[in-house]
Every structure is written in structure tokens, then in C-alpha cells.
Amino acid sequence: MEHKKVKMLCEGAMLIALAQILSYLRLYHFPQGGSVDAAMLPVILFSLRYGPLWGSLGGLCFGLLQYTIGLSTAIDWTTLIADYLVAYTLLGFGAGFASRGKHPAVPAALLGASLRFLAHFVVGAVVWGKYMPDEFLGLTMTSPWLYSLLYNLPYMLLSTLLVLLLILALQKPMGKYFRRAEE
């Protein structure tokens, strides 16, 4: 039992470190935060293997790293908590929650990324909405909810698609790794 815990902690530490490294390899970085990268993939893999509780903890650790040593953007404690701690915890929870089945990686990535998007969307409207420009993407902005959707959806959608492509590419060579650790 102790050997399994040590293995899980070491695996988690390596995957969180890999996620941090992948977060620096950005395809695009939005001006007020958010980027297109593959950093979600290692958190999703850890969550797939160890379930929602440990996945949540892995996501929380990655969120802390993102804020402390990443190229983070936060304006106050609410954005720190929601955009980093809650968002990545939900990523790990959602991916771990969907970790059952014959091919769980795609549903896990979709659920985890959707929950992460939900956190960014809500904080975008509630907190970042007060910094909403009068015009965004050629549209007159009157609703912070619309602004948050238009700001957060592109980078989350592109990051999710990138992660899904990587999952599909790695499915065959790493298929056993994508399943729960106790199987």
C-alpha cells in the first residue's frame, strides 16, 4: 500500500511539473490572461489514473504553480482563487470523474476542460466584467457575460482541441497508461 502511494505521489509530481513546462510552450497568449497550450494534458492523465479526489488535488497543485511561478494574471484574491485554484481543481475533478470506461481519455478531457471553462467564464463576468471594453471583436459590449464568453471560449476551445488531438495521437502507444492505475 505504501509503495502505491509513493508511486502515485512521484507520478503526480512529474506530471504537474510537465504541465508547468507545457504551460510555457504557448501557441498564443491572450492579453488579460488565458493561453492556448497543452498544459491540461498531464493533469488530465493524472486524474484519469487516480480519480476525482487525487485529480482535484493535482489540479489544485498545478493551479498554485501556475499562479506562483507561471506567467499569471490576477487582479485580486477572487481572480487568484477562481482563475487558478478553482479552475484547475475543477479540471482535475472533472477528468477524474469521467475516468471510467473502455476509452475514458476523451470524455475526461471534455468534462475537465468544460468545468475549467465554467470557472473562467463566471469569474470573467463577475470580476473581470468591470474592465470590459466598450467594443470587443467588433461588437458593442453591454453584457459582462457575453464579454466573458467571447474572451474565454476561444482559448479554452483551442486548448481543449489541442489536448484532444494529443490524446488521440497518444491513445495507441500509451493506451494502458490512460486507464486507472489500479486496473
N, C-alpha and C positions, 0 to 999 in steps of 0.2 A: 504493500500500500504506500509506504513512504517513498519507494522508488518511483511509483507512478506520479506522485505529487511533485517530486523533484524534476522529473522529465517534463511534466506539464509546465512548471514554472520556467524552466530553461527554454522550452519551446515558445512560451508566451513572450519571454524577454527578447528572444531573437526575432520573432515576428513583429513585435512592437518596434524594435529597432529598425527592421526592414521597412515598416510602414513610415517611420520618420524619414528614412533615406529617400523613399519613393515620393514623399511629400515635397522634397527639394527638386525633384525632376518634373517640374511643372510644364505642361504644354501651353497653358495660358493662366495668367493671374488677374483676377478682377480688381479694380482699383480700391474698393472698400472691403476686400476680403473675399474668399472663395477662389478656388482654382480647379483647373482640370488636371488631374493626376491619378495615379493608380494606388494611392496610399490606403484606400479602403480594403484592398485585396488581402493583405496579411491579417487584418482584424477579422475579416470575414472567414478566412481559413481557420484561425484560432477558434472562432465561435462555432464553426462547423464541427470541429473536433471535440470541443469540450462543453458545448451547450450554452444556454442563455445566461446563466449566472456567471460563469467564468468569462464568457464572451463580453458581458457587460463590464466586468472588471477590466478586461483587456482594452475595451473601448475607452473606458474612463482613464486608464493609464496613458493611452495614446493621446486623448484629449488634453491631459495635463502636459504631456511633452509638446504637443502642438502649440499650446499657449506659452510655455516657458522657454523653449528653445527653437520653436518654429518661427516662421515669418508671420506672426499673428496680428490680427486687427481686432481690438476690443475698445469700446469707448467707456465702459463702466463695468461694474461687477455683474450686472444682468447679462451683458453680452458675453462676458467670460464664462459664466455658468451655462447659459443656453447654447451659445455657438461652439463651445469646446467640450465642456463636461457632459451636458445633457445630450447633445447631438451625437457624439461618438459613443456614449454609453448606449443610446438607443440603436446605433448601428450594430454594436456587438450583441445586444439583446435580440434584435430582430433577426439577425443572421443565425444566432444560436437557436432561436425559437423555431426557425424553419429548417433545422438541420436533420430532419428525419426523411426517410425515403430512399429510393434507389439512386437518384441523381439530385442531391439536395443543394448543390452549389448555386445554381441559377435562382431558384426561389429564395434561398438565403440572402443572396446579393440583392435581389429586388426588394425583399421585405426590409432588410437592414438599411439600404440606401433610401427607401421611402420614409422610414421613420426618422432618419437623419435629416432628410429634406424637410419633413414636417417641423422639426425643431428650428431649423434655419428660417423657414417660412414664417412661423409665429413670431420669433424674435425680430425678424426683418420688418414685420408690420407693426409690432407693438413698440419696439425700441428704435430701430433704425428708421422707421417711417417718419419720424420728426425731422430727419435730414433729407427727406425725399425731394428731389429736384422738381421744378415746375413742369419740365419736359424730360422724358426718358424714352429712348428708342423712337423718337419722332412722335410720341404720344403725349398728350397733356395728362399729367398725373393729378388725380383728385382723390385717389384711394391708396392708403398705405398698403393695403392687402394686395392690390393689383401690382403696385410697385415691387413689393416683396416677391411676388410670384414671378414677375418679369426679370428680376435681378437674380434670384436663387435658382430658378428652374434650369437655365442654360448650363451653368457649370455643374450642377448636380446630375442633370441628364447626360451630359457628355462624360463625366467621371464614371457614372454608372455603366454607360455603354462601353467605355474603355475596360472597366473591370470585367464586364460580361464577356467581352472579346478575349481577354486574358484567361478567364475561367474556361471558356470553350477551347482555347488553344492548349491549355494545360490539363484538360479533363482526361485525355487518354494517358499521357505519361505519368500523371500524378493522381489518377483516379482513386487509388486506395487511400491516399492522404486526405482526400476531400471528404472521406467518411469519418464518422465519430471515432474517437481514439479507442474506445472500449470494444469496438467491433473487430 
